[in-house]
Amino acid sequence: MHTFRPSVLGRLTLAALLTTLMLTNFAAAAEEKRPPNIVFFLVDDLGWTDIGVYGSSFYQTPNVDHLAATGMRFTNAYAACQVCSPTRASIMTGKYPQRVGITDYIGAAQPEGWKRNTPLLPAPYNTKLDLEEKTLAESLKERGYATFFAGKWHLGNQGNWPEDQGFDVNMGGIDRGGPYGGKKYFSPYGNPRLPDGPEGEHLPDRLASETVKFIEAHKDEPFLAYLSFYSVHTPLMAREDLKQKYEDIKSRIRIAGPIWGEEGKSKVRLVQEHAVYAGMVEAMDAAVGKVLDALDRLKLTDNTVVIFTSDNGGLATSEGHPTSNLPLRGGKGWMYEGGIREPLIVRYPPLTKAGSESDAIVTSPDFLPTLLALVDKPGPAIDTDGVSIVPALEGKPLDRGPIFWHYPHYGNQGGQPTAAVREGDWKLIEWYEDGKVELFNLVDDIGEKHDLADAQPEKRKELHQKLRQWRKQVGAILPTANPNYKAGK
């Protein structure tokens, strides 16, 4: 019987082989444990029904529709406010806007020097996102992420721009609420944080291209790519070819019923048929597609969380009235569903089932805790008002309490100082001018046509009390009486 005894060379070869196998296994394990990349699409002023998969039959959005077909579509997602800056601050911090003091769009009139003849003076608000606030980008940098921002910031002036709040790269994020420099949506942009491209270059495409460049450069490490579109905010401007495309479509359709209605003293659009706005929506959709295609090409899709949402409802009651939010009531600037309910699509292949749908109630502060839960890496604790929606992404019930709003201002779109709470099927709105309270069952009445405040006094009392308690908890500032108000004028 012979005993096998490996030679010295054989033993070294075997050891080398075992070492190689161990390193390969360690590398594979490290690859498996690599935290997910994050791509966050935030569209400005996009309404709940402005996307094909959410019911639009006029705007064409094949790329966002494909994202929904490969991810999860939420039907009860909300912005933290009916105007932009508060929602943006909420997404960045995971807090209600009242906690950070940004309760109106930055640039709105403050109570001192108020010139409108209104019964109330609006509450004062913070004009920047304080550097002391921990942002989503800062939390992810602490966990080893490369961070990128493109597009609209609108959370403060120089010194409070994205690069001051945790983003390694800032392409176009400044204090402005729209693309108001240069040729606006076309180069030259006149934006100090976005070098001009070739004459006539289109802004949404440029922002997508910059996002793709960042992803390509950081494909081998975890990254946050935050593409915050200036689209589809005013000024209403589209590429000429897209404008003509929708003018041609519009000429071929027959519209049944009225195009215009009324919301309070405001005219409200009832039909989606604005050709320029449609072109803006399609250009935004194409930009989304450019980024999603890059994820596929770089084989990053399976380990990337993609979030697509908006900062407030569609612009239906002023400034060109470019879209309709029906069946929702009202629009941007209003506390009705048209002002706050948003499209939300989340795709993360390890969790979300392709083509799935969730009726979980989600709000802006939820994004930060959700993303940190998915990253699942040690880091400093952060206080948030949101909850992780990971259970909903897994197709499970999301057990959460009520969500709240507080807007102590007069909007440019006709809305007045209001507060609201939604819990389960029920939503209560309080109007600060006269103390009126409205109550709606949103499951039975998504259009908020039937006020049940008198018919359901116990539910009204319960929700109103919760709203008052929440206001105290977050330190909400109320509007005050306007000493210069002249009734009847």
C-alpha positions as CSV (number, residue, x, y, z in Angstrom):
1,M,0.0,0.0,0.0
2,H,1.4,3.3,-1.0
3,T,0.9,6.6,0.8
4,F,0.6,9.8,-1.2
5,R,2.9,12.5,0.0
6,P,2.9,15.7,-2.1
7,S,6.2,17.2,-3.0
8,V,7.2,20.6,-1.7
9,L,6.3,22.1,-5.0
10,G,3.0,20.2,-4.9
11,R,2.3,21.5,-1.4
12,L,3.0,25.1,-2.5
13,T,0.8,24.6,-5.6
14,L,-2.1,23.2,-3.4
15,A,-1.7,26.1,-1.0
16,A,-1.8,28.6,-3.7
17,L,-4.9,27.0,-5.2
18,L,-6.6,27.0,-1.8
19,T,-5.6,30.7,-1.3
20,T,-7.0,31.6,-4.7
21,L,-10.3,29.8,-3.9
22,M,-10.5,31.6,-0.6
23,L,-9.9,35.0,-2.1
24,T,-12.4,34.3,-4.9
25,N,-15.0,33.3,-2.3
26,F,-14.2,36.4,-0.2
27,A,-14.5,38.6,-3.3
28,A,-17.8,36.9,-4.2
29,A,-19.1,37.4,-0.7
30,A,-18.0,41.1,-0.7
31,E,-19.7,41.6,-4.1
32,E,-22.9,40.0,-2.7
33,K,-22.8,42.3,0.3
34,R,-22.1,45.5,-1.6
35,P,-24.8,48.0,-0.6
36,P,-27.2,49.0,-3.4
37,N,-26.7,52.0,-5.6
38,I,-29.4,54.6,-5.5
39,V,-30.9,56.6,-8.3
40,F,-33.5,59.2,-7.2
41,F,-35.6,60.9,-9.9
42,L,-37.4,64.0,-8.5
43,V,-39.6,65.7,-11.1
44,D,-40.8,69.3,-10.4
45,D,-44.5,69.9,-10.5
46,L,-45.4,66.6,-12.0
47,G,-49.0,65.7,-11.3
48,W,-50.4,62.3,-10.1
49,T,-52.0,61.6,-13.5
50,D,-49.3,63.0,-15.7
51,I,-47.8,59.6,-16.4
52,G,-49.3,56.9,-18.7
53,V,-49.3,54.2,-16.1
54,Y,-51.1,56.6,-13.8
55,G,-53.9,57.3,-16.3
56,S,-52.7,59.9,-18.8
57,S,-53.9,59.3,-22.3
58,F,-52.3,62.4,-23.8
59,Y,-48.8,62.5,-22.5
60,Q,-46.5,59.7,-23.7
61,T,-44.1,58.4,-21.0
62,P,-42.8,54.9,-22.2
63,N,-39.7,55.0,-20.0
64,V,-41.4,55.7,-16.8
65,D,-44.1,53.3,-17.7
66,H,-41.4,50.6,-18.2
67,L,-40.0,51.5,-14.8
68,A,-43.4,50.8,-13.3
69,A,-43.6,47.5,-15.3
70,T,-40.3,46.4,-13.8
71,G,-40.9,47.8,-10.3
72,M,-43.6,48.7,-7.9
73,R,-46.2,51.5,-8.4
74,F,-47.7,53.3,-5.3
75,T,-51.2,54.7,-5.5
76,N,-51.2,56.5,-2.1
77,A,-48.0,58.4,-2.1
78,Y,-47.8,62.0,-1.0
79,A,-45.5,65.1,-1.1
80,A,-44.9,66.7,2.3
81,C,-46.2,70.0,1.0
82,Q,-48.3,71.3,-2.0
83,V,-45.3,73.5,-3.1
84,C,-41.7,72.6,-3.8
85,S,-39.1,73.7,-1.3
86,P,-40.7,72.2,1.8
87,T,-41.0,68.8,0.1
88,R,-37.4,69.0,-1.1
89,A,-36.2,69.7,2.5
90,S,-38.3,66.9,3.8
91,I,-36.8,64.3,1.3
92,M,-33.3,65.5,2.2
93,T,-33.8,65.3,6.0
94,G,-36.4,62.7,6.6
95,K,-38.3,65.3,8.6
96,Y,-41.6,67.1,8.2
97,P,-41.0,70.6,6.7
98,Q,-42.1,72.2,10.0
99,R,-39.1,70.7,11.8
100,V,-36.6,72.5,9.5
101,G,-38.7,75.7,9.3
102,I,-39.1,75.6,5.5
103,T,-42.9,75.7,5.1
104,D,-43.2,77.7,1.8
105,Y,-41.3,77.8,-1.4
106,I,-38.1,79.8,-0.9
107,G,-38.7,83.3,-2.4
108,A,-42.3,83.6,-1.3
109,A,-43.2,86.8,0.6
110,Q,-42.6,86.9,4.3
111,P,-45.2,88.4,6.8
112,E,-43.2,91.6,7.1
113,G,-43.9,93.7,4.1
114,W,-47.0,91.6,3.2
115,K,-49.0,93.5,0.5
116,R,-51.9,91.2,-0.3
117,N,-55.3,92.0,1.2
118,T,-55.8,88.7,3.1
119,P,-57.4,88.0,6.5
120,L,-54.2,86.4,7.7
121,L,-50.5,87.1,7.6
122,P,-48.6,84.1,6.5
123,A,-46.2,82.5,9.0
124,P,-42.5,83.3,8.7
125,Y,-40.3,80.5,7.2
126,N,-36.6,79.6,6.9
127,T,-35.1,80.6,3.6
128,K,-32.4,77.9,3.6
129,L,-31.8,74.3,4.6
130,D,-29.5,74.8,7.6
131,L,-26.1,73.2,7.4
132,E,-26.8,71.6,10.9
133,E,-29.4,69.4,9.3
134,K,-28.1,65.9,8.4
135,T,-29.1,65.2,4.8
136,L,-29.6,62.0,2.9
137,A,-26.3,62.7,1.0
138,E,-24.4,63.2,4.2
139,S,-25.7,60.0,5.7
140,L,-24.8,58.0,2.6
141,K,-21.3,59.6,2.5
142,E,-20.8,58.4,6.0
143,R,-21.6,54.9,4.7
144,G,-19.1,55.0,1.9
145,Y,-21.2,56.4,-1.0
146,A,-20.1,58.7,-3.8
147,T,-22.8,61.3,-4.1
148,F,-24.1,63.3,-7.1
149,F,-26.7,66.0,-7.6
150,A,-28.1,67.4,-10.8
151,G,-30.9,69.9,-11.5
152,K,-33.1,72.0,-9.2
153,W,-32.0,72.5,-5.5
154,H,-34.1,75.6,-4.3
155,L,-33.0,75.1,-0.7
156,G,-30.9,78.1,-0.1
157,N,-28.3,80.4,-1.7
158,Q,-24.5,80.0,-2.1
159,G,-23.1,78.4,1.0
160,N,-26.2,76.2,1.3
161,W,-26.0,74.5,-2.1
162,P,-25.7,70.7,-2.7
163,E,-21.9,70.7,-2.4
164,D,-22.4,72.2,1.1
165,Q,-24.9,69.5,2.1
166,G,-23.1,66.3,1.3
167,F,-23.0,66.0,-2.5
168,D,-19.6,65.4,-4.1
169,V,-20.7,66.8,-7.4
170,N,-23.3,69.5,-8.1
171,M,-24.5,70.1,-11.7
172,G,-27.0,72.9,-11.8
173,G,-28.3,73.1,-8.2
174,I,-28.6,76.7,-7.0
175,D,-31.1,78.9,-5.2
176,R,-33.5,79.4,-8.2
177,G,-36.8,77.6,-8.3
178,G,-36.8,77.3,-12.1
179,P,-34.4,77.5,-15.1
180,Y,-34.5,81.3,-15.1
181,G,-31.1,82.2,-16.5
182,G,-29.9,82.4,-20.1
183,K,-32.3,80.7,-22.5
184,K,-34.0,78.8,-19.6
185,Y,-34.5,75.2,-20.8
186,F,-32.0,75.6,-23.6
187,S,-28.2,76.4,-23.6
188,P,-26.7,78.8,-22.7
189,Y,-28.3,78.3,-19.3
190,G,-26.8,81.2,-17.3
191,N,-26.4,78.8,-14.4
192,P,-23.3,79.2,-12.2
193,R,-23.2,75.5,-11.4
194,L,-23.9,74.1,-14.9
195,P,-21.4,75.0,-17.7
196,D,-23.2,75.9,-20.9
197,G,-23.4,73.2,-23.6
198,P,-23.7,73.7,-27.3
199,E,-26.2,76.3,-28.5
200,G,-29.7,74.9,-28.2
201,E,-28.8,71.9,-26.0
202,H,-31.9,70.8,-24.0
203,L,-31.7,70.9,-20.2
204,P,-33.4,67.6,-19.2
205,D,-31.2,65.7,-21.7
206,R,-28.1,67.5,-20.4
207,L,-28.9,66.7,-16.8
208,A,-29.4,63.0,-17.7
209,S,-26.1,62.9,-19.6
210,E,-24.3,64.3,-16.6
211,T,-26.0,61.7,-14.4
212,V,-24.8,58.9,-16.7
213,K,-21.2,60.2,-16.7
214,F,-21.2,60.1,-12.9
215,I,-22.6,56.6,-12.8
216,E,-20.1,55.4,-15.3
217,A,-17.2,56.9,-13.3
218,H,-18.5,55.3,-10.0
219,K,-19.9,52.0,-11.2
220,D,-17.5,50.0,-9.1
221,E,-18.5,51.7,-5.8
222,P,-21.8,52.4,-4.1
223,F,-23.3,55.7,-5.3
224,L,-26.2,58.1,-4.9
225,A,-27.3,59.8,-8.2
226,Y,-30.0,62.4,-7.4
227,L,-31.5,63.8,-10.6
228,S,-33.8,66.6,-9.6
229,F,-35.4,67.8,-12.8
230,Y,-36.2,71.5,-13.4
231,S,-38.9,70.0,-15.7
232,V,-41.9,70.3,-15.8
233,H,-41.9,73.6,-13.9
234,T,-42.7,76.9,-15.7
235,P,-41.6,78.5,-17.9
236,L,-43.6,76.4,-20.3
237,M,-41.1,75.6,-23.0
238,A,-40.7,72.5,-25.1
239,R,-38.5,71.3,-28.0
240,E,-40.2,72.5,-31.2
241,D,-40.5,68.9,-32.6
242,L,-42.2,67.7,-29.5
243,K,-44.5,70.7,-29.4
244,Q,-45.5,70.0,-33.0
245,K,-46.0,66.3,-32.3
246,Y,-48.6,67.0,-29.6
247,E,-50.3,69.8,-31.6
248,D,-50.8,67.2,-34.3
249,I,-52.2,64.7,-31.8
250,K,-54.4,67.3,-30.3
251,S,-55.9,68.2,-33.7
252,R,-57.0,64.6,-34.2
253,I,-58.8,64.1,-30.9
254,R,-62.3,65.0,-29.9
255,I,-62.7,66.2,-26.3
256,A,-66.0,65.3,-24.6
257,G,-67.1,67.7,-22.0
258,P,-65.7,71.0,-20.7
259,I,-62.0,71.9,-20.6
260,W,-62.3,74.4,-17.8
261,G,-63.9,74.3,-14.3
262,E,-63.6,76.3,-11.1
263,E,-61.8,75.7,-7.8
264,G,-62.8,78.4,-5.4
265,K,-62.0,81.6,-7.2
266,S,-59.5,79.9,-9.5
267,K,-60.0,78.5,-13.0
268,V,-58.9,74.9,-13.2
269,R,-58.1,72.8,-16.2
270,L,-60.1,69.6,-16.6
271,V,-58.5,68.0,-19.6
272,Q,-54.9,67.1,-20.5
273,E,-54.3,68.6,-23.9
274,H,-51.6,71.3,-23.5
275,A,-49.1,70.5,-26.3
276,V,-46.1,72.4,-24.8
277,Y,-46.5,70.8,-21.4
278,A,-46.9,67.4,-23.1
279,G,-43.6,67.9,-24.8
280,M,-42.0,68.8,-21.5
281,V,-43.3,65.6,-20.0
282,E,-42.0,63.5,-22.8
283,A,-38.6,65.1,-22.7
284,M,-38.4,64.4,-19.0
285,D,-39.4,60.8,-19.7
286,A,-36.7,60.4,-22.4
287,A,-34.1,61.7,-19.8
288,V,-35.2,59.1,-17.3
289,G,-34.8,56.5,-20.1
290,K,-31.3,57.6,-20.8
291,V,-30.3,56.9,-17.1
292,L,-32.1,53.6,-16.9
293,D,-30.5,52.5,-20.1
294,A,-27.1,53.2,-18.6
295,L,-27.9,51.1,-15.6
296,D,-28.8,48.2,-17.9
297,R,-25.7,48.7,-20.1
298,L,-23.4,48.8,-17.0
299,K,-25.2,45.7,-15.5
300,L,-26.1,47.7,-12.4
301,T,-29.9,47.4,-12.6
302,D,-30.2,44.4,-10.2
303,N,-28.3,46.2,-7.4
304,T,-29.8,49.7,-7.8
305,V,-32.7,51.2,-6.0
306,V,-34.6,53.5,-8.4
307,I,-37.1,56.0,-7.0
308,F,-39.3,58.2,-9.2
309,T,-41.6,60.8,-7.7
310,S,-42.6,64.5,-7.7
311,D,-42.4,67.4,-5.2
312,N,-46.1,68.6,-5.4
313,G,-49.1,68.2,-7.5
314,G,-49.6,69.3,-11.1
315,L,-50.1,72.9,-12.0
316,A,-53.8,73.1,-12.8
317,T,-55.2,76.4,-11.4
318,S,-52.7,79.1,-12.5
319,E,-49.6,80.0,-14.5
320,G,-50.8,78.7,-17.8
321,H,-52.9,75.9,-16.2
322,P,-50.9,73.4,-18.3
323,T,-52.3,70.1,-16.8
324,S,-55.3,68.5,-15.3
325,N,-55.2,66.3,-12.1
326,L,-58.6,64.7,-12.5
327,P,-60.0,62.6,-10.9
328,L,-58.1,64.5,-8.1
329,R,-59.4,67.9,-6.9
330,G,-57.3,71.1,-7.2
331,G,-53.6,71.1,-7.9
332,K,-50.3,72.6,-6.9
333,G,-50.7,75.0,-4.0
334,W,-53.8,73.3,-2.7
335,M,-54.3,70.9,0.2
336,Y,-56.8,68.8,-1.9
337,E,-55.4,65.6,-3.4
338,G,-54.4,67.3,-6.6
339,G,-51.9,69.4,-4.8
340,I,-50.2,66.7,-2.7
341,R,-50.8,63.2,-4.1
342,E,-47.9,62.1,-6.2
343,P,-46.8,59.4,-8.6
344,L,-44.2,57.1,-6.9
345,I,-42.5,54.2,-8.5
346,V,-39.8,52.2,-6.7
347,R,-37.7,49.5,-8.3
348,Y,-35.2,47.3,-6.4
349,P,-35.2,43.8,-8.0
350,P,-34.2,41.9,-4.8
351,L,-37.4,43.2,-3.1
352,T,-39.9,44.6,-5.6
353,K,-42.0,42.4,-7.8
354,A,-42.1,43.5,-11.4
355,G,-45.4,45.2,-12.3
356,S,-46.6,45.2,-8.7
357,E,-48.8,47.8,-7.0
358,S,-49.0,49.0,-3.4
359,D,-51.8,51.0,-1.8
360,A,-49.5,51.8,1.2
361,I,-49.6,55.4,2.4
362,V,-46.2,56.9,1.8
363,T,-44.9,60.5,2.4
364,S,-41.7,62.4,1.7
365,P,-40.0,61.9,5.1
366,D,-40.2,58.1,4.4
367,F,-37.5,58.1,1.8
368,L,-34.5,58.7,4.0
369,P,-35.2,55.9,6.6
370,T,-36.2,53.5,3.8
371,L,-32.9,54.1,1.9
372,L,-30.8,53.7,5.0
373,A,-32.6,50.5,5.8
374,L,-31.8,49.1,2.4
375,V,-28.2,50.2,2.6
376,D,-28.0,48.4,6.0
377,K,-24.5,49.7,6.9
378,P,-23.5,51.1,10.3
379,G,-23.5,54.9,10.6
380,P,-24.5,57.6,13.0
381,A,-28.1,57.6,14.0
382,I,-30.4,60.1,12.5
383,D,-33.8,61.4,13.8
384,T,-36.6,61.2,11.2
385,D,-40.4,61.6,11.1
386,G,-40.7,59.0,8.4
387,V,-40.9,55.2,8.5
388,S,-39.2,52.6,6.4
389,I,-41.4,51.4,3.6
390,V,-39.4,48.2,3.1
391,P,-42.3,46.0,4.2
392,A,-44.4,47.6,1.4
393,L,-41.6,47.0,-1.1
394,E,-41.7,43.3,-0.1
395,G,-45.4,43.2,-0.7
396,K,-46.4,43.2,3.0
397,P,-48.7,45.6,4.9
398,L,-47.2,48.8,6.0
399,D,-48.2,49.5,9.6
400,R,-48.1,53.2,10.1
401,G,-50.0,56.0,11.8
402,P,-51.4,59.2,10.4
403,I,-49.5,61.6,8.1
404,F,-49.7,65.4,8.3
405,W,-49.4,68.7,6.5
406,H,-49.3,72.3,7.6
407,Y,-49.2,75.1,5.1
408,P,-49.6,78.5,6.9
409,H,-49.3,80.5,3.7
410,Y,-51.2,81.8,0.6
411,G,-50.0,80.0,-2.5
412,N,-49.6,81.6,-5.9
413,Q,-52.0,79.0,-7.3
414,G,-55.1,80.1,-5.3
415,G,-54.6,77.9,-2.2
416,Q,-55.0,79.3,1.3
417,P,-53.5,78.6,4.7
418,T,-54.5,75.1,5.6
419,A,-53.5,71.9,7.5
420,A,-54.4,68.3,7.0
421,V,-54.1,64.8,8.3
422,R,-54.7,61.5,6.6
423,E,-55.1,58.2,8.5
424,G,-56.4,55.1,6.7
425,D,-59.2,56.0,4.4
426,W,-59.9,59.3,6.0
427,K,-58.6,62.8,5.4
428,L,-59.3,66.0,7.3
429,I,-58.5,69.5,6.1
430,E,-58.5,72.6,8.4
431,W,-58.8,76.0,6.9
432,Y,-57.0,78.6,9.0
433,E,-58.9,81.7,7.8
434,D,-62.3,80.7,9.2
435,G,-61.6,77.5,11.1
436,K,-63.7,75.4,8.7
437,V,-63.0,71.7,8.8
438,E,-63.7,69.3,5.9
439,L,-63.7,65.5,6.2
440,F,-63.4,63.0,3.2
441,N,-63.4,59.3,2.8
442,L,-60.8,59.0,0.0
443,V,-61.5,55.4,-0.8
444,D,-65.1,56.2,-1.6
445,D,-64.5,59.8,-2.8
446,I,-61.0,60.3,-4.3
447,G,-62.3,63.6,-5.8
448,E,-63.1,65.1,-2.4
449,K,-66.6,66.1,-3.5
450,H,-68.5,65.0,-0.4
451,D,-67.7,66.7,2.9
452,L,-68.6,64.3,5.7
453,A,-67.6,66.6,8.6
454,D,-71.2,67.0,9.9
455,A,-72.2,63.4,9.1
456,Q,-69.1,61.9,10.9
457,P,-68.6,64.1,14.0
458,E,-66.6,61.5,16.0
459,K,-64.2,60.9,13.2
460,R,-63.9,64.6,12.6
461,K,-63.1,65.2,16.3
462,E,-60.6,62.3,16.5
463,L,-58.6,63.5,13.5
464,H,-58.8,67.1,14.4
465,Q,-57.3,66.4,17.8
466,K,-54.5,64.4,16.3
467,L,-53.7,67.3,13.9
468,R,-53.6,69.7,16.8
469,Q,-51.3,67.4,18.8
470,W,-49.0,67.0,15.9
471,R,-48.7,70.7,15.3
472,K,-47.5,71.1,18.9
473,Q,-45.1,68.2,18.6
474,V,-43.3,69.7,15.5
475,G,-43.4,73.3,16.6
476,A,-45.6,74.4,13.7
477,I,-46.0,78.2,13.4
478,L,-49.5,79.5,12.7
479,P,-50.5,82.4,10.5
480,T,-51.7,85.5,12.4
481,A,-54.4,88.1,11.9
482,N,-53.6,90.7,9.3
483,P,-54.1,94.2,10.9
484,N,-54.3,95.8,7.5
485,Y,-57.0,93.5,6.1
486,K,-60.0,95.3,4.6
487,A,-63.0,93.1,4.1
488,G,-64.9,93.4,0.9
489,K,-62.0,94.7,-1.1
